[in-house]
Amino acid sequence: MIWAVAGANGLVGSALVLRLAAEGHEVTRLQRGAHWDPASGWADPGVLAGADVLVNLAGAGIGDRRWNPERKEVVRSSRVEGTAGLARALAGLGPAPGGGPRTFLAVSAVGYYGADAGDRVLTEESPAGTDFLARLCTEWEAAAEPARQAGQRVVHPRLGLVLSATGGVLGRMLRPFRLGLGARLGSGRQFMSWITREDAVSALIHLATDRSLEGAVNVTGPEPATNAELTAELGRALRRPTKLAAPAGALRLVLGREMADETLLASQRVRPARLEAAGFGFRHPDLAGGLRAALADR
């Protein structure tokens, strides 16, 4: 198949591109400025014309700096305007090179369900939340509508926390944990829906090839864990103590209440119902095995 990938240098995108190349697919990495501009919503339809599959994994970092109105707009526009531009370009194209609709994997996130879901099990049928990240995900997914209206197949992989030692949430956790400073966040009771980077890449390839799937699909592992469970298991994997706790109040003071509540303290117990129903096989379904694989991921 012929793939076009936006966000090819990110945590998931870089691994996806390597896997696709190894499996014999042809891949075009969309370059900002040359092929598209996510801030303005411009995209060059010419570079997409030969693609069977378009994947958009691009977006400004959510947790790498404190939120303010300007930063939130950067986070929003990089996702919403970027997706809209790609969707408009795709809408103007005809069938894929092999015939039939093209596939647009317009990536979203489990933030769609809101930060305060507690221990409720969430599936693709669960309603959207109302906080900033939930509204962002709703708008992000809606931005792909031009491609859907034009008859292209649109899938929204709602990614959970992607575990890899090379970056993301786990990458930021490793240094303090290795120093014996691993800490539970707040009460530790909040659910974190995780997936290894290897399984996330496999799921994206599955979604591109299984034409029975459209719309929202949760891309998380089958066993979400509480923050306390993740903290303890990572400590065991690294053979380091995890007796500390970071109080919720301190996290809110450092990050701001909104950012802390919607990221580190958010509880989302997400089940990958549609992936499981489609017969997708997880390589790392349990937390202990998933962390071992993620720590070996280079």
N, C-alpha and C positions, 0 to 999 in steps of 0.2 A: 504494500500500500504506500501511497505518497502522503506524508504528513507535513503540516505547517505548524510550528510550535512557537507561541509567544510566551515569554518568561522562561526561555530555555536555559538560562544561567542560574535559575533559582534552585532551591533544595530539591524539589520534585522534578522540575523541568530538566535539570542536568542529568539526573538518573534516567529519566524517560528517554531522552535523546540517545544516551549510550545504549540502553536496552533495544531501542528500535533499530539502531544501526547494526547491533550484533545479530538481530533477527532478520536482517536483510531488507528492511524498509528504507525508503528514501525520505530524508528529513530536510526541511528548510527551516532554519532558525530565523524568526522574524526579528529584524534589527530596528530599534527605535531610530526614527529619522529617515532611514532608508526605505523601510517597508510600512511603518505605521507610527502614529504619535498618539499614545493612550491618553494624554492630557486633553488634546483637542478633539479626539474622536476620528481623526483621519486614518484611513488604511488604504493601501494600494491594492485594488482588486486583481491587478495583473499577477502579483506574486502568489495569490491564492488560486488562480485559475486552474493550475494543474494538480491541486490537492484533493485527495479523497477525504481527509480528516484535518480539521483545524482545532487546535487545543489552545485555550487561553489560560495560562497560569500566572500571568503578570499581575502585579499590584504592589503598591508601596507598603513597607513593613508596618504592621499594626502595633507590635509591642516593643519596638526598638527605641522609641522616644516618647516623652510625656505628651498627652493629648492637649491641644488647645484648638480653637476654632479653625485656625489655618491648617494645622496638621490633620485634623479630621477631614477637611475638604480635600487635601492631597490624597489621603487614604481612599476617600469616596470617588473622586474623579479618576484616579488611576485605574479603578476597577470598572466603574459604571461607564464612563466615557470611552475607555479602551474597549470594553465589550461591545458597546453600541456601534463603534466604528467598524469593528470586525464583522458584526452582524449585518450592517448595511452593505459592506463590501461583498459578503457572502450571498446576500439576498439578490444581488445583481447578477450573479453567475447562474449558469444552467446546471445540468446534472454533473455528477462527478465524472472523472475520466473513464471509469468503468461502467458508467450508466447508473441511474438511480440517484437519490438525494445524497448530498454531501453530509458529513457528520460534523457537528460543532459541539465539542466538549467545552462548554462555558462554565468553568469551575466556579464554585461557590464554597460555602463553609457551614459547619454546624452551628455557627453563631446565629444562623437563621432562626433557631428555636428560642432565642432569648437566654439571658444569663441566669434566670432564677427558676429553672425548671425543677430544681430539687432532685428527688430520686425517681421522678416519673420516667417511664421508658418512652423514648421518643422515636417515632418512625417517620417515614416520608409523608405520612398522612397527618402528622401533628401540625398544629397551627404555628404561624410565625410569632415571634416575640415582638416587643414594642420598643426595646432599647436601641441605642445607636447602631450596634453591630447587626442586630436583627433587621432594622430598617435598611441598613446598607445591603445586606444579603438579598432582601426582597427586591430592592432597586437594581442590584447587580444582575439578578436572574432575569428581571423584566427587560433589561437592556438588550437581551438576545432575541427579543420578539420579532424584529424584522426578518431574521433568517428563518424562524419558524413559520411566519406568515407566508414566506416565499416557497415553502415546501421542503426546506432542508430539515434534517433530523437534528434536534437540539437536545442535549443531555446536560443536566446540571450536577456534576459530581460534588456533593457537599462534603468537603474534606474535614476530617477531625485533626487532632494533633499528630503530625507526622514525625515519628521517632527516628532519629539518625544522629550518630555521634558527630557528624560533620556540620551540624547547624540546627536551626529551629529551636524549639523549646528545650529538647534534651541537650543540644549542644551548649546552651547557656547554663544548664544545670550542672554540667560535669565538673567544672573547676571547683565550685564550693563543695560539692559532694566529695570530690577526691581529697579535699583538705579536711574532711570530717565535719563540714559545716552544713551538711544537708538538713533541710528543715521542712517540716509540714507547713503548709500555707493556710493561715486562718484556722478554722476548725478541722480542716482536712477531710471533711465529709462530702465536699463537692466532687461530683463525678467528672472525670476527664475521659473523653472518648478518643482513643489513640489508635494509630495504625502504623506499622513499620513502613519505612520508605519503599522497601521491596514490594510489599503487598499493595501499597498505594499505586505504584507504577503498574503492577499487574492488573489492578482494578481498572485503571484508565484504558489499558489496552483491551481488556474485556469489554468495556463500555463502547469502545470504538467498533468492535467487531460483532457484538450481539445486537442486531438491529431490532430486536423485540423491546429494547429498553429506550425510553424517551423520558424527558422531564427530570425531576429530582431523583437522585440516587445517593443515599448515604454511603460515603467511603470512609468507613471506620472499621476497627476490628470488632469481632463478635462479643468481646468481654470488656466493656468499659470498666475503669477502675476508679476508686476514690483517690483523692490526692494523698491521703494517708497511706493507702495501699501502694501507690506508685512510689512514694517517698521511701517506704520500708523496703520494697523490692529492689529499687535502685541501690540503696545502701547495701543490701545483701550481695548484689551483683558486683559491687565495687569493694566489698569487705570494709565498709566504713560505717561509723555510727550515724544514726539519724534521730537523735533524741531532742533536737532543737525544734522550736516552733516560731514562725514569723506571725505575730498577731495581725489580724485583719486591719486594726486601726493603724498600725505602722505601715502596712502596705498602702493603705489609702492616703496616708500622709506623704509618702514618697512618690506615688504615681498619680495621685488624685483619685477621688472616690469613684468617678465614673469608669476610668480606665481599670482600676483595681477590681471593681465589681464585675466588669464585663470580660476580663481576661483571667487573672490569677485566681479569683474567687468564684468564677462562673461555674455553675453546675449543669452539665448536659449529658444525660445518660442515653446515648444514641445507639440504636440498633440498626445494623445494615440490612433491613428486611428485604429490600428488593434485590440486593446482591446475593443474599442467601437463597432467595427463591429462584434466582437465575442459575443457581448451581455453582457460583464462584467458590473456589477452594482457597482458603487462607493458608498461606505458608506459616504464619506465626499467629495463631488464634489466641494464645494465652499470654499473660503479662510477663511471666518469667522468661519464656522463650522469646517473646518479642523484644525484651530489653537486651537479652544476650545477642540477638541478631543486630539490634540497633547499635550496640556498643562495638560490634565488629564491622559495622558499615563504614567503609572508607571510600 
